[in-house]
Amino acid sequence: MNGPHEPIDFVLPWVDDSDPAWRAEMNRWRRRDDDAQADDSPERYRDWGTLRYWFRAVERFAPWVNRIHLLTWGHLPEWLDETHPRLHVVRHEEFIPDAYRPTFSSCPIELNMHRIEGLSERFVYFNDDTFLCRPVAPERFFRGGTPADMARLSIIPQERAGHNVLECMRVINRRHAKRQVMAAAPGKWFSPRYPLADLLKSASLLPWSFFPGMKDHHMPQPFLKSTFNTLWEEEFDELDATCRHRFRMPTDLSQWLVRYEQLATGRFVPVGMRDTLLTKLSDEGTAAIADALLSGRYAMICINDNNAIRHPEQVRTTLEAAFARLLPTPSRYERH
């Protein structure tokens, strides 16, 4: 059981893409770092106006959280009450080393989270497109102080982010022998808690002598701060190279590396992930996402952005209406 002696923090990075000062600085560095491989696509920064509902969800569905660390370039929504005792607003200069700033990539932000002042050993990392949808207990994220996660082998997808996953797996395969890892903890890789389809996919990739990939769930991710410290001690050059990129590059490592390290070292407790839903925004599919939010079937949902959206205002209206139905009451994180 997780008790008061084992606090669990939440960490959430946020960017306001409409801030003219932030956009001016980003454009200045973009011209300076003119690299065709850099990824500064709009969906990496777009704000759908759902942040207040993220806070409402945490207050309603995870009131046990110890502290929320909101990571920001410097801007804050005008409705946010910075004086809330559980809220810690952290500006980039307060935890990211000078050599890595300014950054317009999530990778240096994620890989330096362990430097946040006062961050607990056990914390859950959220993206601003991941939301709680019903009450969750601390044990959903940590059991006996150990992260709750699913270890499943996977083929790396042929998509833009696949390059970053491949880089993370390169480091993991150098550090760990797949067959030894799985033989040491077979019950964690083939747990009866996992869906049958996931077990079969892992089984189909057993002949590979190396880790071909690991399934990424794109959900709130439980981390041990000590895993970050270990990787920075043992893989400094790799992490340093990523953090020096102002914009995301195909060769960058990400926070997935830390998760993979936890899986490869057995620092997790198996969980089935049946209470989660991964979705992607679209002009046609937003109503279905709204229905899923309100259904009560899921504890967590990820609503990925999509640069193919043609009518963003309509999508935003539908999405906000669903969140307003689910979470109509302002939280104490909002100014009154």
N, C-alpha and C positions, 0 to 999 in steps of 0.2 A: 504494500500500500504506500501511496505517496502521502506524507503527512506534513504538518507545518514546518518540520525541520528540513523538508525538501521542497523549497519554493520553485515554482515554474513560472518563468517570464514568457511574454509574447514579444516578438520583434516584427515590426512592419516598416518597410521602406515605402516612401510616398514621394511623388513628384507632381508638381502643378505645371502641366505643359502650357498653360496660358500665361504664365508669369513672364512678362516682357524682359525682365532682367536675366532670368534663367535662359530664355531663348537667345538673347543677345550673346551671352557668354558661350552657349553651346555652338551657335553659328560661327563665332570667332574662332573657337578651337577646331570646328569642323573644317574651316578653310585652311587652318594651319596644319592639321593632320589629314590632309587630303589623301585618303587611301580607299581605293575602290572596294576593298574587302570589308571595310568597316560597316557595321550594321547600326544605322540610326533611323530605322523605319518608324513611322508615326505610332504604330500600335505599342511600341516599347514605352511610350511616354503618355499616351492618351489617358485622360481622367474622365470617367463616366459619371462622376457625381455621386458615387456610392460610398464614399469614405465614412460619412456619418452613420450609415447603416452598418458598416463593419464594427464601429464602436458600440452601437446599440446591440448588435448580436453578441459581442463579447460580454457586455454587462448582463444581458439576459440569459445567455446560454453557457457562459463560463465565468461566473462571478467569483470563482476561486482563484483566478489569475493573480499572481503576486504583483507584477508590474508590466506595463506596456511601454516598450521603447519604440518611439516613432522616429524613424530616420528621415531626415530632410536636408535638401540643399540649402535651405534657409527660409523658404516660404511655408506658411501654415494657412489652413482654411480659417476664415474669419469667425466661424462659429465655434471653433475648438477652444475649450477651457483649459489652458495650460496649467492651471493651478490644481487640477485634480490630483490627489495624493498618489494615485497609482500610475500617473502618466509621466513619462520621462521623454521629453523632446530632445533629440540628439542631432545636432547639425554635423554635417560631414567632417568639418575641421576638428570636431571633438573626438573622433575615433579613427578616421582614416589618416594615415601618415601623409605628411606634406608632399612626399615624392609621388604620391598617387592621385593628387588632386590638382585641378578639378577633374571629376570623372563624370561621364555621361553613359557609363556602362554599369549594369547591375553587378557585374562580376567582382570588381574591387570592393563594392559595398558589401556584398555577401561574404566575401572571403576575409573581411576584416571585422566581422560582427563580434568576434570574441574580445575585441579591444574596447567595447562599450563599457563605460564605467558603471560598476554596480550590477552588471549582467549576471544572472544566476547560472550555475553550472548546467542546469537543465532549462532549456528554453525551446519554444516552438516558433519556427520562422514561417511567417505568412507573406505571400505576395498580396498586392492590393486587389487581386482578382479572385482571392480565395476567401470564402465566408463560412461561418457557422450558421446552420439552419435549424438546429434543435439543440436541446441541452446535451452537453458532453461532460463527462467526469474527467478528473485529472488522469485516471488510469487509461483513458483513450489514447493518451500521448506517452505516458511513462508508467511502467509497471515495476514496482520495486526499485524505482530510480533509473530504470533502463528504458531507452526509447522503444516504443511500439511501432513496428514496421513490417513490411512484407519483402522478403528476398525472393525475387523471381528472375530467372535468366531471360534475356531478350535479345533480339537483333536490333541494332541501332537503326532508327528510321532514316529514310532518305529525305531529310528536310534540313532547313537552315541550321536549326539548333543541333542537329545530329553531329555536326563537326565538333562542337564543344563537348558533347557526350563522348565522342571518340577520343578526344584528348584526355578526358578524365579516366576513361578505361585504359588508356595507354599507361598512365601512372599507376593505376590499380594493378594491372597485370605485371608491371615491373616490381611492385611491392609484394604481391601475393600470388601463390600458386592455386589456381582454381580447384583442382582435384583435392588438394590438402585441405583447403578451406571448407569445401562441402563435406568431405569425409569426417572432419572434426565436429561438425554440427549438422548432421543430415536432417534432424527434426526441425531445424530452423529454415531449411531450404525446401523441405517437403512436409510442411505442417498440415495437419488435417483441418486447420482453420482457414486454409487458402481455398479459393474456388477451384473446382476440378480443372477448368480450362487453363488456369495459371499453372497448376501442377503438371499438366500435360505439356505445356510449352517449355517449362524448365526441363522436363524429362527428354524432350526432343533435342535439346541443346547439350545434353550430357557428353556426347562424343567429342565436343570441342575441348581441347586441352587447356584453353585459356578462356577468360570471361569474354564472351562476344558482346555483352552488354547486360544491363540490369534494368528492369522495368521501372520507369519513372511515373509516379502517381500524380504529380502536379497538385499536391494537397498540402495543407499545413504540415510542416516537417519538424519532428522533434529532434533536437540536437543536444549533444554534450559539448560544452565549451572546451573541455579538455581535448576533444578530438581535433579541434581547430589548432590548439596549441601544439599538439603532436605533429600535425602536418606542416605547420610553419617551421618547426624545429628541424624536421627531416626532409622537407621538400621546399626549402626557402627559394631556391633559384627558379623553380617552376612557378610558384605562386607570385613571386616578385615580378616575373616577366609578364604575367597576365595583368597584374595590378598597375603596371606602367602604361597600359593602353587606355587612352581617354574614351574610346568607343569600343564596343564589343567587336572582337575579331574571331574568325573561325578557329584559330589556334588557342583560344582562351580556355582556361579552366573555370569551373563554376562551383557553387555550393553543392552540386551533385557529387563532386569528388569527396566531400566530407561525409555525405550520406553513404556513398559506396564504401568508404573506409570503415564506417560503423558496421555495415553489413559484412564486409570481408573479415572483420575481426570478431564477429559474433556479438557485438555490443547492441543487441536488440532483442525484443520479445516478439514472436510472430503475431500478427493481427491480419484479419481477412480482408479489410478495406471494402467490405460490402456496403458500408454506410456512406460511400462517397460517390460523387458524380462529376465527371469531367465533361465540360461542354465548350462550345465555341460560338461566339456571337455571329449572327448573320441577320440579314433583313428578313428572311423567311422563318428563322428558328427562334426568335426572341420570345414569342408567346409560349413555346414549349419550355423554354428555360424558366419563364415566370411560373408556369404550372409546377415545375420541379421544385422551385424554391418554396412554394406554398404547400407542397404535398405532404410534408412531414416524413417522407421516406428516407431523407438523407441528413446525416449529421453535418456533412461538409460538402461544399460545391465549389468547383473552379470554373469561372466564366472567362475563358480566353478571349482576347481581342482578335480582330480580324481586319486586315487592311482592305478586304474586298467589300466592306460595307458601303452601300450606296446612299443610305438614308440614315446617317448617324443620329439626327435629332429624334426621329421616330423610334429608333432602337433605344435611345436614352430614356425617352418618355415611358415606354413599355417597361423597361427595366426598373426605373425609379418607382413606378406605380406598384410593381410587385413587391419591392422592398418596403414600401410604405404600408402595404397591407400586412406584411409579415412582422414589421417592426415599427408600429405607428408612434410609439412613445419615445420622446427625446431621452437620451441618456444623460447621466451626470457629467459626461465628457463634453457636453454641449453647453454653450453659454445660454443662460436663461434671462 
